[in-house]
C-alpha cells in the first residue's frame, strides 16, 4: 500500500470471509460468495471502474470477477495465481483439509518449518539468518485461524482457463520462480488464456514473493497500472 500510495493511487484493502474475529466458524462459503462480496464492496464505495490487485486466493477472486463483471475493472494484476488445480495442488489441499478436520494441534515449530518450506524461495531457505527469522515469525503466528477450513476448500478450483478467454480487461500475471503453491507454469496458463495479458516471472521468490522481494513486486504492479499499452511479457532469471 505505501508504494502504491506514493505512486499516486488511493488503495483499499479488506478482509475476506474466513478472517478472524468476524468469521462464524460454522459458516461455509464458496469462491463465488467471495467474488460477490468484492463486487458489492466496489459498488458500495462507488469505485468502478478501478484497478484490482489480488494475490493467491485474492487472484482467484479477481479473475472470476473479471469474467462476471468486467465493467468494474479498469486494470487487474493477478499475483501468484492459477486457473486450474493439478494433481499435486489437489493433493496438498486435500491433505491440509484432512489435517484440519482432525483438529489435531501441530507442534508450532513443525508447523513453521512446513509453512516455510512451502512458501519461501530457495534463496531464503538456503540463507541461515533469513530462514531462522522466518521460522521465528511463523512459529508465533496462528496455525489455524477461524475460517481456515472453508478457505482451504477454495484452493481446489476447477479448470477455468476456457472461461478466461472472455476477459477483455488489460491484465498482468506476476509469477514467482520458486512458488510451490501456484507454480509459474500454471500462472503462465492464465496469462496465455486472457487475450490482453502480460506475464512477469520474478526470480528469488516463493509463494511469499511479495514479502521476499516487495520492491520488485511493487515496481511490477505500479509500472503496469501506469502503462497505456499492453503489459510486457518478461521473465526474470538470476544465477543459482
C-alpha positions in Angstrom: 0.0 0.0 0.0 2.7 2.6 0.8 4.3 2.1 -2.6 1.0 2.4 -4.4 0.1 5.5 -2.4 3.4 7.1 -3.2 2.7 6.4 -6.9 -0.5 8.4 -6.5 -3.1 5.7 -6.1 -5.8 5.5 -3.4 -5.6 2.0 -2.0 -8.4 0.0 -0.3 -7.9 -3.4 1.3 -10.4 -5.6 3.1 -10.7 -8.9 4.9 -12.3 -11.8 3.0 -14.7 -14.2 4.6 -12.9 -16.5 7.0 -10.7 -13.9 8.6 -10.9 -13.6 12.4 -12.6 -12.2 14.5 -15.7 -11.7 12.4 -16.0 -15.1 10.9 -18.7 -17.6 12.1 -16.8 -20.9 12.3 -19.9 -22.8 11.3 -20.3 -20.8 8.1 -19.5 -22.4 4.8 -19.0 -20.4 1.6 -17.8 -20.8 -2.0 -15.5 -18.8 -4.2 -18.4 -17.2 -5.9 -19.5 -15.8 -2.5 -16.2 -14.0 -2.1 -16.4 -12.7 -5.7 -19.9 -11.3 -4.9 -18.5 -9.7 -1.7 -15.8 -7.9 -3.7 -18.4 -6.8 -6.3 -20.6 -5.4 -3.6 -17.8 -3.5 -1.9 -16.7 -1.9 -5.2 -20.3 -0.9 -5.9 -21.0 0.3 -2.3 -17.9 2.6 -2.4 -18.7 3.7 -6.0 -15.2 2.8 -7.2 -15.9 1.4 -10.7 -14.0 1.2 -12.9 -11.0 0.6 -10.7 -7.7 -1.3 -10.7 -7.8 -4.6 -8.8 -4.8 -6.4 -7.4 -5.2 -9.9 -5.9 -2.7 -12.4 -4.5 -3.2 -16.2 -4.4 -6.8 -16.7 -3.3 -7.3 -12.9 -4.0 -6.1 -13.6 -7.5 -8.7 -16.4 -7.9 -11.4 -14.0 -6.8 -10.1 -11.2 -9.1 -10.0 -13.3 -12.3 -13.6 -14.6 -11.6 -14.7 -11.0 -11.1 -13.2 -10.1 -14.5 -15.4 -12.8 -16.1 -18.6 -11.9 -14.1 -18.4 -8.1 -14.0 -15.8 -6.7 -16.5 -17.4 -3.2 -16.1 -16.0 -2.9 -12.6 -12.3 -3.2 -13.5 -10.0 -0.8 -15.4 -6.9 -3.0 -15.0 -6.1 -6.1 -13.0 -3.0 -7.7 -11.5 -3.0 -11.4 -10.6 -0.2 -12.3 -8.3 0.7 -16.0 -7.7 -2.3 -17.4 -9.5 -3.5 -20.4 -11.5 -6.6 -21.3 -13.5 -6.9 -25.0 -12.5 -6.0 -27.5 -9.9 -3.4 -30.1 -11.0 -2.7 -33.4 -9.2 -0.1 -32.1 -6.8 -2.0 -28.9 -5.7 -5.2 -31.0 -5.3 -3.3 -33.5 -3.1 -1.8 -30.6 -1.0 -5.3 -29.1 -0.4 -6.9 -32.5 0.5 -4.0 -33.2 2.9 -4.5 -29.8 4.6 -8.2 -30.3 4.8 -7.8 -33.7 6.3 -5.4 -32.5 8.9 -7.6 -29.5 9.8 -10.7 -31.6 10.1 -9.0 -33.9 12.7 -8.4 -30.8 14.9 -5.0 -32.2 16.0 -2.6 -29.5 17.2 0.8 -29.5 15.5 3.9 -28.5 17.3 4.4 -24.8 16.4 8.0 -25.4 15.2 6.9 -28.3 13.0 4.1 -26.2 11.5 6.5 -23.2 11.0 9.0 -25.4 9.1 6.3 -26.8 6.8 5.0 -23.4 6.0 8.5 -22.0 5.4 9.3 -24.9 3.1 6.1 -24.5 1.1 6.1 -20.7 0.8 9.7 -19.5 0.6 12.2 -19.4 -2.2 15.4 -21.5 -2.3 17.4 -18.3 -1.7 15.6 -17.7 1.6 15.7 -21.3 2.6 19.4 -21.5 2.0 20.2 -18.4 4.0 20.6 -19.4 7.6 19.7 -16.0 9.1 16.8 -15.3 6.8 15.2 -18.7 7.2 15.6 -18.6 11.0 13.9 -15.2 11.1 11.0 -16.6 9.1 10.7 -19.7 11.3 10.6 -17.5 14.4 7.8 -15.4 12.9 5.8 -18.3 11.6 6.2 -20.2 14.9 4.5 -17.3 16.7 1.7 -16.8 14.1 -1.7 -18.6 14.4 -1.7 -22.0 12.9 -5.4 -22.4 12.3 -7.3 -19.2 12.3 -11.1 -19.3 12.2 -12.5 -20.0 8.8 -9.3 -21.7 7.5 -11.1 -24.9 6.7 -13.6 -23.2 4.5 -10.9 -21.2 2.7 -8.7 -24.4 2.1 -11.5 -25.9 0.1 -11.4 -23.0 -2.3 -7.9 -23.9 -3.4 -9.3 -26.8 -5.4 -10.7 -24.7 -8.3 -11.9 -26.4 -11.5 -10.3 -25.7 -14.8 -11.4 -22.2 -15.7 -8.9 -21.4 -18.5 -11.5 -21.5 -21.3 -13.7 -19.0 -19.4 -10.8 -16.6 -19.1 -10.7 -16.3 -22.8 -13.7 -13.9 -22.4 -11.8 -11.4 -20.3 -11.1 -8.1 -22.0 -9.6 -6.2 -19.1 -5.9 -5.4 -19.5 -4.3 -7.8 -17.1 -0.9 -8.7 -15.7 0.1 -12.0 -14.2 3.0 -12.0 -11.8 4.5 -15.4 -11.0 7.3 -16.4 -8.6 10.0 -18.7 -9.8 10.1 -21.0 -6.8 6.4 -20.9 -6.0 5.1 -24.4 -5.0 1.5 -23.3 -4.2 0.9 -21.5 -7.5 3.8 -22.5 -9.7 4.9 -20.3 -12.7 3.7 -22.8 -15.4 0.2 -22.6 -14.0 0.3 -18.8 -13.9 1.6 -18.8 -17.4 -1.5 -20.7 -18.5 -3.7 -17.9 -17.1 -1.7 -15.3 -18.9 -2.0 -17.2 -22.1 -5.8 -17.7 -21.7 -6.5 -13.9 -21.2 -6.3 -12.1 -24.5 -4.8 -8.8 -23.3 -2.5 -10.1 -20.6 1.2 -9.7 -19.8 3.3 -12.0 -17.8 6.2 -11.4 -15.4 8.1 -14.1 -13.5 10.3 -12.9 -10.7 13.4 -14.9 -9.6 14.3 -15.5 -5.9 10.7 -15.7 -4.8 8.5 -18.4 -3.4 4.7 -18.1 -2.8 5.6 -15.3 -0.3 7.4 -13.5 -3.1 5.6 -10.2 -2.3 7.3 -10.3 1.1 10.6 -11.7 -0.1 11.1 -9.1 -2.9 8.5 -6.4 -2.2 10.3 -3.7 -4.2 10.3 -5.9 -7.4 6.6 -6.8 -6.9 5.7 -3.1 -6.2 7.6 -2.0 -9.3 5.9 -4.5 -11.5 2.4 -3.6 -10.2 2.8 0.2 -10.3 4.5 0.0 -13.7 1.7 -1.9 -15.2 -1.1 0.2 -13.6 0.6 3.3 -15.1 1.0 1.9 -18.6 -1.1 3.0 -21.6 -0.1 0.0 -23.7 -0.4 -3.8 -23.0 1.8 -5.3 -20.4 5.3 -6.6 -21.2 5.9 -10.3 -21.4 9.1 -10.9 -19.5 10.8 -13.5 -17.3 13.5 -12.5 -14.9 16.2 -15.1 -14.2 19.1 -15.0 -11.7 22.1 -17.3 -11.4 22.0 -20.1 -8.8 
